[in-house]
């Protein structure tokens, strides 16, 4: 009887415990939650810092690429053509060229002391040759001047283009290359100026040499006139008078 009663009472006593599910008991730990949030915030901050670092590196690479970018403009060909034109004009110098050996040879043969054994015809021929050298030197100087003046317009266009390229340079290399080309343009202009000075100096030197040699030749011709017996011979002169 007692065993039967105990068996009847046991299910009734266990029924409330079996009716309540296990997941209904939720435990909230504030300290654990705060720690998790802090950990997540730190992780997010690290990711943000990494993204910022990558962006900075990318910008640095972009800046380096700009600094290494070559200038998409070159005035070298135009400058070389201008220099070549001036060199061609100097190379076309008439009679006495810009050569030390030729200059020495010309002055030994045609300038300096006049040969005492030269005939009068030879003196005249050499004087004509020296006069031709002087005129040729003056013409050469004017041709060089004309060529340099012709380069002015080309130089102006190149200078304008180079200044624009320098102002619009995207990096240090482009700015440096534009500056170097501006220096090259300046060097070409100085070369033109040197050519003009050289051509004018050559013309003046030939003219002065001709005058010096002409003076020496004049003295020699005067000496011959006075010493060779073919000078002036006095003679009688007949005067004509009108009839009264």
FIPAVO-325825 format. One record per residue (C-alpha): x, y, z. Coordinates in steps of 0.2 Angstrom, whole numbers, plus 2048, in hexadecimal, padded with zeros to 3 digits. Layout:
<pts>
XYZ ...
</pts>
This chain:
<pts>
800800800 80E80C805 8188087F5 80980B7EA 80581B7F2 8178217F0 81781D7DE 8078277DC 80E8367E5 81F8367DB 81883B7CA 80E8497D2 81D8507DB 82884F7CB 81B8577BF 81F8697C4 8328677C0 82F85E7B0 82486C7AA 83187A7AB 83D87A79C 85087B79F 85388B794 84789579D 8558997AA 85F8A77A1 86E8AE7AB 8748C07A6 8868C47AB 8898D77AA 89C8D67AC 89E8C979E 8938D3792 89D8E3795 8AD8D9792 8A68D3782 8A18E477C 8B28EB780 8BB8DD777 8B08E0768 8B38F3769 8C68F0769 8C58E475B 8BB8F1751 8C88FF755 8D68F374F 8CD8F073F 8CA90373D 8DD907740 8E28F9733 8D6901726 8DD912729 8EF90B728 8EB903718 8E3913711 8F391D716 8FE91070E 8F39116FE 8F49246FE 907923700 9099176F1 8FE9236E7 9099326EC 9199286E8 9119236D7 90E9356D4 91F93A6D9 92792D6CD 91B9316BF 9259386B0 9219496A8 916945698 91F95368F 930956687 93896567F 94895C67B 94595A669 94096C666 94F972670 95B967667 95496D656 95797F65B 96997B660 96C972650 966981646 97298C64F 98098064D 97D97E63A 97E991638 98E991641 995983637 99198C627 99D99A62B 9A59A061B 9B89A0617 9BF9A0629 9B6993633 9B5991646 9C4986647 9D498A64F 9DF983641 9D698B633 9D799C63C 9EA99A63F 9EC99562D 9E19A3626 9EB9B0631 9FC9AA62B 9F79AB619 9EC9BA617 9EE9C5627 9FD9CC630 A0C9D2627 A0B9D5615 A189CC60A A259D7603 A279CB5F4 A159CA5EF A109D35DF A049E15DE 9F79D65D7 9F99C95E5 9F79D75F2 9E79DC5E9 9E19CA5E9 9E59C85FB 9DC9D8600 9CD9D25F7 9CD9C2600 9CE9CA611 9C09D660C 9B69C6607 9B99BE618 9B39CE621 9A39CF617 9A09BC619 9A39BE62C 9969CC62D 98A9C2623 98D9B362E 98A9BD63E 9799C3637 9749B2632 9779AB643 96E9BA64A 95F9B663F 95F9A4644 95F9A8657 9519B4654 9479A664B 94A99B65B 9419A8666 9309A3661 933991664 93B994674 92C99E67A 920990676 92B98367F 92D98E68E 91A99168F 91797E68D 92497A69B 91D9866A7 90C97F6A5 91396D6A7 91C9736B7 90D97B6BE 90296C6BB 90F95F6C1 9079516CB 91794C6D4 9299506D8 9309476C9 9259506BD 9299616C5 93C95D6C5 93B9586B3 9329686AE 93F9726B7 94D9686AE 94696C69D 94497E6A2 95697E6A6 95A976695 95098468D 95A991696 96A988691 96598867E 96199A67F 97399D687 97A993678 97199E66C 9789AD675 9899A6674 9889A3662 9839B565E 9919BB669 99D9AF660 9979B464E 9989C7652 9A99C565A 9AF9BB64A 9A99C963F 9B19D7649 9C19CD64A 9C19CA637 9BE9DD634 9CB9E2640 9D89D6638 9D49DC627 9D69EE62C 9E79EA634 9ED9E1625 9E79EE61A 9F19FB623 A009F1621 9FD9EE60F 9FAA0160C A0BA04614 A139F7608 A0B9FE5F9 A10A105FE A22A0A600 A22A025EF A1AA115E7 A28A1C5EE A37A105EB A34A075DB A36A165CF A24A155C9 A1EA225D5 A19A345D0 A23A3C5C2 A22A4F5C1 A1EA555AF A19A655A5 A07A6A5A5 9FFA74597 9F2A8059C 9E4A85590 9DEA96590 9CFA9D587 9D1AAA579 9CFABC57D 
</pts>
